[in-house]
């Protein structure tokens, strides 16, 4: 496993570890299977098995973020690139639908500047 350095602050601990920083920051945009495959190929020196990776992802997802240390990467070139093949498209589509619904609600509930100006003139 790559070496990790822990910096202690009053409010949180910061751990310098590219492997854990990658998982912590990408688990919201990648499905677990893709993350495991990418980590297995990109972090070979860590010697992580698929089961270890699944356990780590489960721990991140099941723990309150306020209780976790902040993982950061010192050497960004060690982080693997995420291609479109690795992104959870289902999640993107769900977010797009939520965005469309929010936009529709805004259009239905708010008035235009012209309508506001006319209302102001009436008052």
N, CA, C and O atoms as a printed pandas DataFrame, in Angstrom:
     atom_number atom_name residue_name chain_id  residue_number  x_coord  y_coord  z_coord
0              1         N          UNK        A               1    0.853   -1.173    0.000
1              2        CA          UNK        A               1    0.000    0.000    0.000
2              3         C          UNK        A               1    0.893    1.228    0.000
3              4         O          UNK        A               1    1.964    1.231    0.607
4              5         N          UNK        A               2    0.440    2.280   -0.691
5              6        CA          UNK        A               2    1.238    3.495   -0.704
6              7         C          UNK        A               2    1.281    4.068    0.693
7              8         O          UNK        A               2    0.380    3.852    1.503
8              9         N          UNK        A               3    2.332    4.795    0.957
9             10        CA          UNK        A               3    2.463    5.358    2.294
10            11         C          UNK        A               3    1.419    6.445    2.497
11            12         O          UNK        A               3    1.069    7.174    1.570
12            13         N          UNK        A               4    0.938    6.538    3.708
13            14        CA          UNK        A               4   -0.046    7.543    4.074
14            15         C          UNK        A               4    0.530    8.397    5.175
15            16         O          UNK        A               4    1.230    7.906    6.060
16            17         N          UNK        A               5    0.234    9.665    5.115
17            18        CA          UNK        A               5    0.653   10.584    6.159
18            19         C          UNK        A               5   -0.597   11.206    6.752
19            20         O          UNK        A               5   -1.486   11.625    6.011
20            21         N          UNK        A               6   -0.681   11.273    8.063
21            22        CA          UNK        A               6   -1.838   11.842    8.741
22            23         C          UNK        A               6   -1.443   13.185    9.338
23            24         O          UNK        A               6   -0.464   13.283   10.077
24            25         N          UNK        A               7   -2.215   14.217    9.010
25            26        CA          UNK        A               7   -2.029   15.539    9.585
26            27         C          UNK        A               7   -3.205   15.784   10.514
27            28         O          UNK        A               7   -4.356   15.682   10.090
28            29         N          UNK        A               8   -2.941   16.103   11.761
29            30        CA          UNK        A               8   -4.012   16.302   12.738
30            31         C          UNK        A               8   -4.262   17.789   12.929
31            32         O          UNK        A               8   -3.336   18.567   13.162
32            33         N          UNK        A               9   -5.548   18.173   12.825
33            34        CA          UNK        A               9   -5.995   19.530   13.052
34            35         C          UNK        A               9   -7.053   19.505   14.142
35            36         O          UNK        A               9   -7.516   18.436   14.538
36            37         N          UNK        A              10   -7.436   20.678   14.628
37            38        CA          UNK        A              10   -8.444   20.739   15.687
38            39         C          UNK        A              10   -9.775   20.151   15.244
39            40         O          UNK        A              10  -10.428   19.452   16.019
40            41         N          UNK        A              11  -10.189   20.424   14.007
41            42        CA          UNK        A              11  -11.523   20.024   13.561
42            43         C          UNK        A              11  -11.561   18.714   12.788
43            44         O          UNK        A              11  -12.616   18.086   12.699
44            45         N          UNK        A              12  -10.426   18.285   12.223
45            46        CA          UNK        A              12  -10.455   17.057   11.428
46            47         C          UNK        A              12   -9.051   16.507   11.255
47            48         O          UNK        A              12   -8.064   17.178   11.554
48            49         N          UNK        A              13   -8.979   15.299   10.776
49            50        CA          UNK        A              13   -7.716   14.680   10.394
50            51         C          UNK        A              13   -7.649   14.651    8.877
51            52         O          UNK        A              13   -8.647   14.366    8.215
52            53         N          UNK        A              14   -6.493   14.939    8.329
53            54        CA          UNK        A              14   -6.287   14.864    6.883
54            55         C          UNK        A              14   -5.277   13.758    6.631
55            56         O          UNK        A              14   -4.186   13.758    7.200
56            57         N          UNK        A              15   -5.647   12.818    5.775
57            58        CA          UNK        A              15   -4.784   11.690    5.435
58            59         C          UNK        A              15   -4.363   11.834    3.986
59            60         O          UNK        A              15   -5.210   11.937    3.099
60            61         N          UNK        A              16   -3.070   11.842    3.740
61            62        CA          UNK        A              16   -2.560   11.930    2.374
62            63         C          UNK        A              16   -2.417   10.509    1.834
63            64         O          UNK        A              16   -1.494    9.783    2.203
64            65         N          UNK        A              17   -3.340   10.124    0.957
65            66        CA          UNK        A              17   -3.330    8.781    0.363
66            67         C          UNK        A              17   -4.116    8.854   -0.937
67            68         O          UNK        A              17   -5.338    9.002   -0.909
68            69         N          UNK        A              18   -3.440    8.752   -2.074
69            70        CA          UNK        A              18   -4.101    8.878   -3.369
70            71         C          UNK        A              18   -5.212    7.851   -3.554
71            72         O          UNK        A              18   -6.286    8.166   -4.067
72            73         N          UNK        A              19   -4.942    6.631   -3.134
73            74        CA          UNK        A              19   -5.910    5.542   -3.294
74            75         C          UNK        A              19   -7.232    5.856   -2.592
75            76         O          UNK        A              19   -8.296    5.765   -3.204
76            77         N          UNK        A              20   -7.169    6.224   -1.311
77            78        CA          UNK        A              20   -8.389    6.495   -0.552
78            79         C          UNK        A              20   -9.020    7.828   -0.953
79            80         O          UNK        A              20  -10.242    7.971   -0.898
80            81         N          UNK        A              21   -8.205    8.804   -1.354
81            82        CA          UNK        A              21   -8.742   10.078   -1.837
82            83         C          UNK        A              21   -9.563    9.852   -3.096
83            84         O          UNK        A              21  -10.628   10.445   -3.266
84            85         N          UNK        A              22   -9.063    8.992   -3.980
85            86        CA          UNK        A              22   -9.791    8.692   -5.210
86            87         C          UNK        A              22  -11.150    8.076   -4.901
87            88         O          UNK        A              22  -12.168    8.522   -5.429
88            89         N          UNK        A              23  -11.169    7.066   -4.059
89            90        CA          UNK        A              23  -12.432    6.393   -3.734
90            91         C          UNK        A              23  -13.397    7.360   -3.062
91            92         O          UNK        A              23  -14.573    7.417   -3.424
92            93         N          UNK        A              24  -12.908    8.121   -2.082
93            94        CA          UNK        A              24  -13.781    9.035   -1.350
94            95         C          UNK        A              24  -14.415   10.074   -2.272
95            96         O          UNK        A              24  -15.570   10.449   -2.073
96            97         N          UNK        A              25  -13.682   10.538   -3.266
97            98        CA          UNK        A              25  -14.160   11.627   -4.110
98            99         C          UNK        A              25  -14.881   11.174   -5.370
99           100         O          UNK        A              25  -15.543   11.987   -6.015
100          101         N          UNK        A              26  -14.776    9.923   -5.736
101          102        CA          UNK        A              26  -15.400    9.451   -6.975
102          103         C          UNK        A              26  -16.554    8.493   -6.765
103          104         O          UNK        A              26  -17.190    8.084   -7.736
104          105         N          UNK        A              27  -16.844    8.119   -5.523
105          106        CA          UNK        A              27  -17.902    7.122   -5.307
106          107         C          UNK        A              27  -19.288    7.654   -5.658
107          108         O          UNK        A              27  -20.219    6.867   -5.833
108          109         N          UNK        A              28  -19.444    8.973   -5.763
109          110        CA          UNK        A              28  -20.745    9.528   -6.125
110          111         C          UNK        A              28  -20.996    9.515   -7.629
111          112         O          UNK        A              28  -22.144    9.616   -8.062
112          113         N          UNK        A              29  -19.942    9.392   -8.431
113          114        CA          UNK        A              29  -20.121    9.432   -9.878
114          115         C          UNK        A              29  -19.817    8.106  -10.567
115          116         O          UNK        A              29  -19.992    7.978  -11.778
116          117         N          UNK        A              30  -19.368    7.137   -9.809
117          118        CA          UNK        A              30  -19.045    5.837  -10.392
118          119         C          UNK        A              30  -19.808    4.735   -9.675
119          120         O          UNK        A              30  -20.024    4.797   -8.464
120          121         N          UNK        A              31  -20.212    3.725  -10.438
121          122        CA          UNK        A              31  -20.816    2.567   -9.786
122          123         C          UNK        A              31  -19.695    1.723   -9.185
123          124         O          UNK        A              31  -18.532    1.846   -9.570
124          125         N          UNK        A              32  -20.062    0.875   -8.244
125          126        CA          UNK        A              32  -19.061    0.127   -7.478
126          127         C          UNK        A              32  -18.229   -0.811   -8.344
127          128         O          UNK        A              32  -17.018   -0.915   -8.153
128          129         N          UNK        A              33  -18.867   -1.495   -9.299
129          130        CA          UNK        A              33  -18.119   -2.430  -10.138
130          131         C          UNK        A              33  -17.052   -1.716  -10.957
131          132         O          UNK        A              33  -15.921   -2.190  -11.063
132          133         N          UNK        A              34  -17.417   -0.563  -11.540
133          134        CA          UNK        A              34  -16.441    0.198  -12.328
134          135         C          UNK        A              34  -15.303    0.705  -11.454
135          136         O          UNK        A              34  -14.143    0.698  -11.865
136          137         N          UNK        A              35  -15.642    1.147  -10.243
137          138        CA          UNK        A              35  -14.607    1.654   -9.345
138          139         C          UNK        A              35  -13.640    0.534   -8.954
139          140         O          UNK        A              35  -12.429    0.749   -8.907
140          141         N          UNK        A              36  -14.161   -0.636   -8.680
141          142        CA          UNK        A              36  -13.313   -1.768   -8.312
142          143         C          UNK        A              36  -12.385   -2.126   -9.466
143          144         O          UNK        A              36  -11.189   -2.336   -9.261
144          145         N          UNK        A              37  -12.934   -2.197  -10.688
145          146        CA          UNK        A              37  -12.098   -2.533  -11.846
146          147         C          UNK        A              37  -11.008   -1.488  -12.062
147          148         O          UNK        A              37   -9.851   -1.833  -12.298
148          149         N          UNK        A              38  -11.379   -0.212  -11.982
149          150        CA          UNK        A              38  -10.412    0.854  -12.209
150          151         C          UNK        A              38   -9.342    0.872  -11.122
151          152         O          UNK        A              38   -8.159    1.028  -11.423
152          153         N          UNK        A              39   -9.739    0.718   -9.883
153          154        CA          UNK        A              39   -8.763    0.708   -8.777
154          155         C          UNK        A              39   -7.840   -0.496   -8.859
155          156         O          UNK        A              39   -6.646   -0.381   -8.582
156          157         N          UNK        A              40   -8.377   -1.645   -9.235
157          158        CA          UNK        A              40   -7.534   -2.836   -9.366
158          159         C          UNK        A              40   -6.460   -2.651  -10.427
159          160         O          UNK        A              40   -5.345   -3.153  -10.285
160          161         N          UNK        A              41   -6.799   -1.927  -11.492
161          162        CA          UNK        A              41   -5.805   -1.725  -12.552
162          163         C          UNK        A              41   -4.887   -0.542  -12.272
163          164         O          UNK        A              41   -3.721   -0.571  -12.667
164          165         N          UNK        A              42   -5.377    0.496  -11.605
165          166        CA          UNK        A              42   -4.586    1.709  -11.414
166          167         C          UNK        A              42   -3.717    1.674  -10.164
167          168         O          UNK        A              42   -2.649    2.287  -10.140
168          169         N          UNK        A              43   -4.145    0.983   -9.147
169          170        CA          UNK        A              43   -3.415    0.968   -7.885
170          171         C          UNK        A              43   -2.858   -0.422   -7.609
171          172         O          UNK        A              43   -3.102   -0.995   -6.547
172          173         N          UNK        A              44   -2.117   -0.956   -8.554
173          174        CA          UNK        A              44   -1.609   -2.323   -8.419
174          175         C          UNK        A              44   -0.668   -2.470   -7.236
175          176         O          UNK        A              44   -0.651   -3.521   -6.595
176          177         N          UNK        A              45    0.124   -1.432   -6.927
177          178        CA          UNK        A              45    1.067   -1.559   -5.813
178          179         C          UNK        A              45    0.360   -1.652   -4.474
179          180         O          UNK        A              45    0.953   -2.070   -3.480
180          181         N          UNK        A              46   -0.891   -1.267   -4.447
181          182        CA          UNK        A              46   -1.637   -1.391   -3.189
182          183         C          UNK        A              46   -2.030   -2.836   -2.917
183          184         O          UNK        A              46   -2.317   -3.191   -1.774
184          185         N          UNK        A              47   -2.047   -3.665   -3.937
185          186        CA          UNK        A              47   -2.372   -5.067   -3.753
186          187         C          UNK        A              47   -3.782   -5.290   -3.231
187          188         O          UNK        A              47   -4.025   -6.265   -2.520
188          189         N          UNK        A              48   -4.715   -4.410   -3.566
189          190        CA          UNK        A              48   -6.079   -4.542   -3.069
190          191         C          UNK        A              48   -6.837   -5.598   -3.865
191          192         O          UNK        A              48   -6.841   -5.583   -5.096
192          193         N          UNK        A              49   -7.459   -6.488   -3.163
193          194        CA          UNK        A              49   -8.306   -7.456   -3.833
194          195         C          UNK        A              49   -9.680   -6.833   -4.043
195          196         O          UNK        A              49   -9.998   -5.797   -3.459
196          197         N          UNK        A              50  -10.478   -7.463   -4.871
197          198        CA          UNK        A              50  -11.824   -6.956   -5.128
198          199         C          UNK        A              50  -12.635   -6.889   -3.842
199          200         O          UNK        A              50  -13.401   -5.947   -3.636
200          201         N          UNK        A              51  -12.472   -7.869   -2.992
201          202        CA          UNK        A              51  -13.227   -7.877   -1.728
202          203         C          UNK        A              51  -12.803   -6.722   -0.820
203          204         O          UNK        A              51  -13.649   -6.085   -0.192
204          205         N          UNK        A              52  -11.504   -6.451   -0.747
205          206        CA          UNK        A              52  -11.029   -5.315    0.045
206          207         C          UNK        A              52  -11.607   -4.006   -0.481
207          208         O          UNK        A              52  -12.038   -3.154    0.296
208          209         N          UNK        A              53  -11.613   -3.853   -1.805
209          210        CA          UNK        A              53  -12.161   -2.631   -2.407
210          211         C          UNK        A              53  -13.641   -2.488   -2.103
211          212         O          UNK        A              53  -14.111   -1.396   -1.782
212          213         N          UNK        A              54  -14.374   -3.584   -2.203
213          214        CA          UNK        A              54  -15.802   -3.527   -1.882
214          215         C          UNK        A              54  -16.021   -3.136   -0.420
215          216         O          UNK        A              54  -16.930   -2.366   -0.112
216          217         N          UNK        A              55  -15.191   -3.665    0.476
217          218        CA          UNK        A              55  -15.293   -3.308    1.896
218          219         C          UNK        A              55  -15.006   -1.829    2.118
219          220         O          UNK        A              55  -15.695   -1.169    2.895
220          221         N          UNK        A              56  -13.993   -1.311    1.441
221          222        CA          UNK        A              56  -13.645    0.109    1.582
222          223         C          UNK        A              56  -14.780    0.989    1.080
223          224         O          UNK        A              56  -15.147    1.961    1.740
224          225         N          UNK        A              57  -15.337    0.661   -0.077
225          226        CA          UNK        A              57  -16.449    1.441   -0.633
226          227         C          UNK        A              57  -17.653    1.375    0.299
227          228         O          UNK        A              57  -18.308    2.390    0.540
228          229         N          UNK        A              58  -17.945    0.200    0.820
229          230        CA          UNK        A              58  -19.055    0.040    1.767
230          231         C          UNK        A              58  -18.837    0.902    3.007
231          232         O          UNK        A              58  -19.770    1.535    3.500
232          233         N          UNK        A              59  -17.613    0.926    3.503
233          234        CA          UNK        A              59  -17.297    1.738    4.677
234          235         C          UNK        A              59  -17.510    3.222    4.398
235          236         O          UNK        A              59  -18.095    3.930    5.218
236          237         N          UNK        A              60  -17.038    3.697    3.245
237          238        CA          UNK        A              60  -17.230    5.107    2.892
238          239         C          UNK        A              60  -18.713    5.460    2.775
239          240         O          UNK        A              60  -19.150    6.503    3.262
240          241         N          UNK        A              61  -19.474    4.594    2.136
241          242        CA          UNK        A              61  -20.894    4.871    1.931
242          243         C          UNK        A              61  -21.703    4.765    3.219
243          244         O          UNK        A              61  -22.725    5.435    3.365
244          245         N          UNK        A              62  -21.259    3.937    4.144
245          246        CA          UNK        A              62  -22.030    3.697    5.349
246          247         C          UNK        A              62  -21.618    4.524    6.555
247          248         O          UNK        A              62  -22.217    4.395    7.622
248          249         N          UNK        A              63  -20.611    5.366    6.405
249          250        CA          UNK        A              63  -20.119    6.155    7.525
250          251         C          UNK        A              63  -20.452    7.627    7.312
251          252         O          UNK        A              63  -20.343    8.144    6.200
252          253         N          UNK        A              64  -20.852    8.285    8.372
253          254        CA          UNK        A              64  -21.133    9.717    8.318
254          255         C          UNK        A              64  -19.871   10.442    7.871
255          256         O          UNK        A              64  -18.818   10.261    8.481
256          257         N          UNK        A              65  -19.949   11.263    6.818
257          258        CA          UNK        A              65  -18.765   11.965    6.330
258          259         C          UNK        A              65  -18.069   12.813    7.394
259          260         O          UNK        A              65  -16.860   13.033    7.322
260          261         N          UNK        A              66  -18.824   13.284    8.373
261          262        CA          UNK        A              66  -18.222   14.089    9.438
262          263         C          UNK        A              66  -17.305   13.255   10.339
263          264         O          UNK        A              66  -16.427   13.798   11.009
264          265         N          UNK        A              67  -17.512   11.943   10.350
265          266        CA          UNK        A              67  -16.697   11.063   11.183
266          267         C          UNK        A              67  -15.472   10.523   10.450
267          268         O          UNK        A              67  -14.598    9.912   11.065
268          269         N          UNK        A              68  -15.407   10.743    9.150
269          270        CA          UNK        A              68  -14.290   10.235    8.353
270          271         C          UNK        A              68  -13.198   11.299    8.259
271          272         O          UNK        A              68  -13.490   12.494    8.222
272          273         N          UNK        A              69  -11.952   10.861    8.220
273          274        CA          UNK        A              69  -10.895   11.838    7.933
274          275         C          UNK        A              69  -11.020   12.290    6.482
275          276         O          UNK        A              69  -11.676   11.633    5.673
276          277         N          UNK        A              70  -10.402   13.391    6.165
277          278        CA          UNK        A              70  -10.380   13.895    4.800
278          279         C          UNK        A              70   -9.175   13.283    4.106
279          280         O          UNK        A              70   -8.046   13.452    4.565
280          281         N          UNK        A              71   -9.397   12.581    3.014
281          282        CA          UNK        A              71   -8.314   11.966    2.267
282          283         C          UNK        A              71   -7.952   12.874    1.102
283          284         O          UNK        A              71   -8.826   13.312    0.354
284          285         N          UNK        A              72   -6.684   13.152    0.953
285          286        CA          UNK        A              72   -6.208   14.026   -0.121
286          287         C          UNK        A              72   -5.089   13.322   -0.875
287          288         O          UNK        A              72   -4.465   12.389   -0.369
288          289         N          UNK        A              73   -4.852   13.789   -2.094
289          290        CA          UNK        A              73   -3.787   13.227   -2.918
290          291         C          UNK        A              73   -2.676   14.260   -3.066
291          292         O          UNK        A              73   -2.929   15.413   -3.416
292          293         N          UNK        A              74   -1.467   13.841   -2.801
293          294        CA          UNK        A              74   -0.314   14.725   -2.981
294          295         C          UNK        A              74    0.169   14.656   -4.425
295          296         O          UNK        A              74    0.533   15.676   -5.011
296          297         N          UNK        A              75    0.173   13.478   -4.988
297          298        CA          UNK        A              75    0.670   13.288   -6.352
298          299         C          UNK        A              75   -0.516   12.974   -7.273
299          300         O          UNK        A              75   -0.895   11.816   -7.448
300          301         N          UNK        A              76   -1.084   14.022   -7.849
301          302        CA          UNK        A              76   -2.296   13.871   -8.651
302          303         C          UNK        A              76   -2.100   12.981   -9.871
303          304         O          UNK        A              76   -3.061   12.379  -10.352
304          305         N          UNK        A              77   -0.882   12.888  -10.378
305          306        CA          UNK        A              77   -0.628   12.033  -11.536
306          307         C          UNK        A              77   -0.860   10.561  -11.219
307          308         O          UNK        A              77   -0.985    9.749  -12.135
308          309         N          UNK        A              78   -0.920   10.206   -9.952
309          310        CA          UNK        A              78   -1.185    8.820   -9.563
310          311         C          UNK        A              78   -2.673    8.472   -9.642
311          312         O          UNK        A              78   -3.037    7.296   -9.618
312          313         N          UNK        A              79   -3.530    9.486   -9.737
313          314        CA          UNK        A              79   -4.971    9.227   -9.792
314          315         C          UNK        A              79   -5.360    8.810  -11.199
315          316         O          UNK        A              79   -4.954    9.453  -12.167
316          317         N          UNK        A              80   -6.135    7.752  -11.329
317          318        CA          UNK        A              80   -6.531    7.304  -12.673
318          319         C          UNK        A              80   -7.560    8.241  -13.282
319          320         O          UNK        A              80   -8.372    8.842  -12.579
320          321         N          UNK        A              81   -7.509    8.354  -14.600
321          322        CA          UNK        A              81   -8.496    9.157  -15.320
322          323         C          UNK        A              81   -9.808    8.390  -15.389
323          324         O          UNK        A              81   -9.820    7.169  -15.541
324          325         N          UNK        A              82  -10.899    9.111  -15.277
325          326        CA          UNK        A              82  -12.218    8.492  -15.389
326          327         C          UNK        A              82  -12.761    8.805  -16.772
327          328         O          UNK        A              82  -12.922    9.968  -17.140
328          329         N          UNK        A              83  -13.039    7.769  -17.522
329          330        CA          UNK        A              83  -13.630    7.960  -18.840
330          331         C          UNK        A              83  -15.142    7.793  -18.745
331          332         O          UNK        A              83  -15.667    7.404  -17.703
332          333         N          UNK        A              84  -15.821    8.084  -19.817
333          334        CA          UNK        A              84  -17.276    7.971  -19.836
334          335         C          UNK        A              84  -17.724    6.546  -19.517
335          336         O          UNK        A              84  -18.822    6.341  -19.000
336          337         N          UNK        A              85  -16.882    5.567  -19.822
337          338        CA          UNK        A              85  -17.215    4.165  -19.535
338          339         C          UNK        A              85  -17.338    3.897  -18.042
339          340         O          UNK        A              85  -18.014    2.949  -17.642
340          341         N          UNK        A              86  -16.697    4.714  -17.213
341          342        CA          UNK        A              86  -16.686    4.496  -15.770
342          343         C          UNK        A              86  -17.786    5.245  -15.032
343          344         O          UNK        A              86  -18.019    4.987  -13.851
344          345         N          UNK        A              87  -18.457    6.157  -15.698
345          346        CA          UNK        A              87  -19.454    6.992  -15.029
346          347         C          UNK        A              87  -20.776    6.245  -14.935
347          348         O          UNK        A              87  -21.170    5.536  -15.861
348          349         N          UNK        A              88  -21.446    6.411  -13.821
349          350        CA          UNK        A              88  -22.756    5.804  -13.609
350          351         C          UNK        A              88  -23.793    6.618  -14.382
351          352         O          UNK        A              88  -24.292    7.630  -13.891
352          353         N          UNK        A              89  -24.109    6.167  -15.588
353          354        CA          UNK        A              89  -25.018    6.898  -16.469
354          355         C          UNK        A              89  -26.426    6.955  -15.880
355          356         O          UNK        A              89  -27.135    7.942  -16.077
356          357         N          UNK        A              90  -26.832    5.935  -15.176
357          358        CA          UNK        A              90  -28.152    5.933  -14.558
358          359         C          UNK        A              90  -28.285    7.085  -13.576
359          360         O          UNK        A              90  -29.316    7.757  -13.537
360          361         N          UNK        A              91  -27.261    7.310  -12.796
361          362        CA          UNK        A              91  -27.286    8.432  -11.843
362          363         C          UNK        A              91  -27.328    9.769  -12.571
363          364         O          UNK        A              91  -28.049   10.678  -12.160
364          365         N          UNK        A              92  -26.559    9.894  -13.649
365          366        CA          UNK        A              92  -26.576   11.137  -14.424
366          367         C          UNK        A              92  -27.961   11.404  -14.996
367          368         O          UNK        A              92  -28.438   12.538  -14.982
368          369         N          UNK        A              93  -28.600   10.361  -15.497
369          370        CA          UNK        A              93  -29.948   10.532  -16.043
370          371         C          UNK        A              93  -30.939   10.931  -14.955
371          372         O          UNK        A              93  -31.813   11.766  -15.183
372          373         N          UNK        A              94  -30.803   10.335  -13.773
373          374        CA          UNK        A              94  -31.682   10.692  -12.667
374          375         C          UNK        A              94  -31.474   12.157  -12.271
375          376         O          UNK        A              94  -32.441   12.880  -12.032
376          377         N          UNK        A              95  -30.223   12.588  -12.203
377          378        CA          UNK        A              95  -29.928   13.986  -11.877
378          379         C          UNK        A              95  -30.465   14.929  -12.955
379          380         O          UNK        A              95  -30.961   16.012  -12.646
380          381         N          UNK        A              96  -30.367   14.517  -14.208
381          382        CA          UNK        A              96  -30.895   15.323  -15.308
382          383         C          UNK        A              96  -32.406   15.470  -15.203
383          384         O          UNK        A              96  -32.942   16.555  -15.428
384          385         N          UNK        A              97  -33.099   14.384  -14.861
385          386        CA          UNK        A              97  -34.548   14.446  -14.681
386          387         C          UNK        A              97  -34.928   15.362  -13.519
387          388         O          UNK        A              97  -35.891   16.121  -13.622
388          389         N          UNK        A              98  -34.187   15.301  -12.421
389          390        CA          UNK        A              98  -34.445   16.202  -11.293
390          391         C          UNK        A              98  -34.226   17.652  -11.700
391          392         O          UNK        A              98  -35.002   18.533  -11.328
392          393         N          UNK        A              99  -33.172   17.895  -12.459
393          394        CA          UNK        A              99  -32.891   19.247  -12.945
394          395         C          UNK        A              99  -34.028   19.746  -13.847
395          396         O          UNK        A              99  -34.459   20.893  -13.727
396          397         N          UNK        A             100  -34.507   18.891  -14.741
397          398        CA          UNK        A             100  -35.606   19.268  -15.622
398          399         C          UNK        A             100  -36.868   19.576  -14.818
399          400         O          UNK        A             100  -37.570   20.541  -15.121
400          401         N          UNK        A             101  -37.159   18.779  -13.810
401          402        CA          UNK        A             101  -38.331   19.039  -12.968
402          403         C          UNK        A             101  -38.192   20.355  -12.214
403          404         O          UNK        A             101  -39.155   21.115  -12.111
404          405         N          UNK        A             102  -37.011   20.629  -11.689
405          406        CA          UNK        A             102  -36.775   21.899  -10.992
406          407         C          UNK        A             102  -36.947   23.077  -11.944
407          408         O          UNK        A             102  -37.539   24.094  -11.581
408          409         N          UNK        A             103  -36.435   22.941  -13.148
409          410        CA          UNK        A             103  -36.569   24.003  -14.139
410          411         C          UNK        A             103  -38.028   24.220  -14.517
411          412         O          UNK        A             103  -38.467   25.359  -14.670
412          413         N          UNK        A             104  -38.773   23.143  -14.665
413          414        CA          UNK        A             104  -40.197   23.242  -14.975
414          415         C          UNK        A             104  -40.945   23.950  -13.842
415          416         O          UNK        A             104  -41.813   24.784  -14.097
416          417         N          UNK        A             105  -40.613   23.620  -12.608
417          418        CA          UNK        A             105  -41.233   24.261  -11.449
418          419         C          UNK        A             105  -40.924   25.757  -11.429
419          420         O          UNK        A             105  -41.797   26.575  -11.142
420          421         N          UNK        A             106  -39.689   26.101  -11.732
421          422        CA          UNK        A             106  -39.320   27.522  -11.771
422          423         C          UNK        A             106  -40.121   28.250  -12.843
423          424         O          UNK        A             106  -40.619   29.351  -12.610
424          425         N          UNK        A             107  -40.244   27.648  -13.991
425          426        CA          UNK        A             107  -41.005   28.286  -15.076
426          427         C          UNK        A             107  -42.472   28.457  -14.704
427          428         O          UNK        A             107  -43.093   29.452  -15.076
428          429         N          UNK        A             108  -43.023   27.504  -13.982
429          430        CA          UNK        A             108  -44.436   27.566  -13.609
430          431         C          UNK        A             108  -44.704   28.525  -12.448
431          432         O          UNK        A             108  -45.777   29.124  -12.380
432          433         N          UNK        A             109  -43.761   28.676  -11.552
433          434        CA          UNK        A             109  -44.002   29.422  -10.313
434          435         C          UNK        A             109  -43.512   30.865  -10.335
435          436         O          UNK        A             109  -43.948   31.663   -9.506
436          437         N          UNK        A             110  -42.651   31.213  -11.226
437          438        CA          UNK        A             110  -42.079   32.548  -11.223
438          439         C          UNK        A             110  -42.600   33.360  -12.400
439          440         O          UNK        A             110  -42.997   32.802  -13.423
440          441         N          UNK        A             111  -42.596   34.646  -12.252
441          442        CA          UNK        A             111  -43.069   35.525  -13.315
442          443         C          UNK        A             111  -41.878   36.175  -14.011
443          444         O          UNK        A             111  -40.768   36.208  -13.480
444          445         N          UNK        A             112  -42.133   36.687  -15.203
445          446        CA          UNK        A             112  -41.077   37.336  -15.960
446          447         C          UNK        A             112  -40.873   38.755  -15.455
447          448         O          UNK        A             112  -41.691   39.274  -14.696
448          449         N          UNK        A             113  -39.791   39.374  -15.873
449          450        CA          UNK        A             113  -39.525   40.765  -15.495
450          451         C          UNK        A             113  -40.637   41.675  -16.003
451          452         O          UNK        A             113  -41.046   42.616  -15.323
452          453         N          UNK        A             114  -41.114   41.385  -17.197
453          454        CA          UNK        A             114  -42.186   42.203  -17.787
454          455         C          UNK        A             114  -43.461   42.080  -16.954
455          456         O          UNK        A             114  -44.115   43.083  -16.672
456          457         N          UNK        A             115  -43.815   40.859  -16.560
457          458        CA          UNK        A             115  -44.992   40.655  -15.721
458          459         C          UNK        A             115  -44.817   41.350  -14.373
459          460         O          UNK        A             115  -45.767   41.932  -13.850
460          461         N          UNK        A             116  -43.629   41.297  -13.815
461          462        CA          UNK        A             116  -43.361   41.959  -12.546
462          463         C          UNK        A             116  -43.478   43.471  -12.687
463          464         O          UNK        A             116  -44.035   44.150  -11.825
464          465         N          UNK        A             117  -42.948   43.977  -13.780
465          466        CA          UNK        A             117  -43.016   45.423  -14.025
466          467         C          UNK        A             117  -44.478   45.862  -14.160
467          468         O          UNK        A             117  -44.876   46.887  -13.608
468          469         N          UNK        A             118  -45.277   45.076  -14.900
469          470        CA          UNK        A             118  -46.697   45.402  -15.063
470          471         C          UNK        A             118  -47.426   45.365  -13.714
471          472         O          UNK        A             118  -48.248   46.236  -13.429
472          473         N          UNK        A             119  -47.131   44.376  -12.901
473          474        CA          UNK        A             119  -47.741   44.257  -11.589
474          475         C          UNK        A             119  -47.326   45.431  -10.710
475          476         O          UNK        A             119  -48.150   45.972   -9.973
476          477         N          UNK        A             120  -46.096   45.820  -10.778
477          478        CA          UNK        A             120  -45.604   46.957  -10.004
478          479         C          UNK        A             120  -46.306   48.240  -10.427
479          480         O          UNK        A             120  -46.647   49.080   -9.593
480          481         N          UNK        A             121  -46.516   48.379  -11.721
481          482        CA          UNK        A             121  -47.221   49.582  -12.223
482          483         C          UNK        A             121  -48.658   49.623  -11.745
483          484         O          UNK        A             121  -49.188   50.696  -11.457
484          485         N          UNK        A             122  -49.296   48.458  -11.658
485          486        CA          UNK        A             122  -50.686   48.384  -11.207
486          487         C          UNK        A             122  -50.809   48.768   -9.730
487          488         O          UNK        A             122  -51.771   49.415   -9.315
488          489         N          UNK        A             123  -49.832   48.360   -8.968
489          490        CA          UNK        A             123  -49.861   48.620   -7.534
490          491         C          UNK        A             123  -49.507   50.067   -7.314
491          492         O          UNK        A             123  -49.466   50.525   -6.172
